[in-house]
Amino acid sequence: MNYKIIVLLMVVVWALLVNRLYEVSIKSNFYYERLAKENVEQKSKIKPTRGEILDSNGNLLATNLIGFSLGLKPHLKIDSSEFNRTIDLLKDSFRDINTTILTRVYKKKSSPYNHKFIQVIDFIEYGDMLKVYPQLSMNKDIKVEAATKRYYPHGKYLAHIVGYIGKANKKDAKKD
């Protein structure tokens, strides 16, 4: 009788071990394989550089302006002194920046799952940035990146000829 109980206990233990081995090695393999792929492959959208558009007389109709965009480090607390110092630095560097809008944009894009810098200013002209670039690039909470912006010298008067229609929305992007 004792012998049968011991054998039954051994069979149950071995069955549990084999089941666990199956779960770890085969069943969860798909999960860890997908996780490893996500860690290795990183996708990022890169805007293409667009050329100049000239009319038949050589007059400029559209070109790119060279400038910079600014991002703030993720996971900064909105009411912290570190965040306020960073916003004040941006306000002192560029007079026409609205700190309320910057804070609102940062708060909207901030997420516990986001580990990338949060872009709060899309475009600052090259000449404006040259004066303060060394100071901003040394700050660990600010990321300065090169950016381009499409410029139409004749604005709305030639936009229909050049083909300017604005930024593509999600529906347009899916169609392409």
Secondary structure, DSSP 8 states (H G I E B T S, - for coil): -HHHHHHHHHHHHHHHHHHHHHIIIIITHHHHHHHHHHHH------------EE-TTS-EEEEEEEEEEEEE-TT--TTSHHHHHHHHHHHHH-TT--HHHHHHHHHHH--TT--S-EEEEEEEEHHHHHHHHHHHHT-TTEEEEEEEEEE-TTGGGTHHHHT---S--HHHHHH-
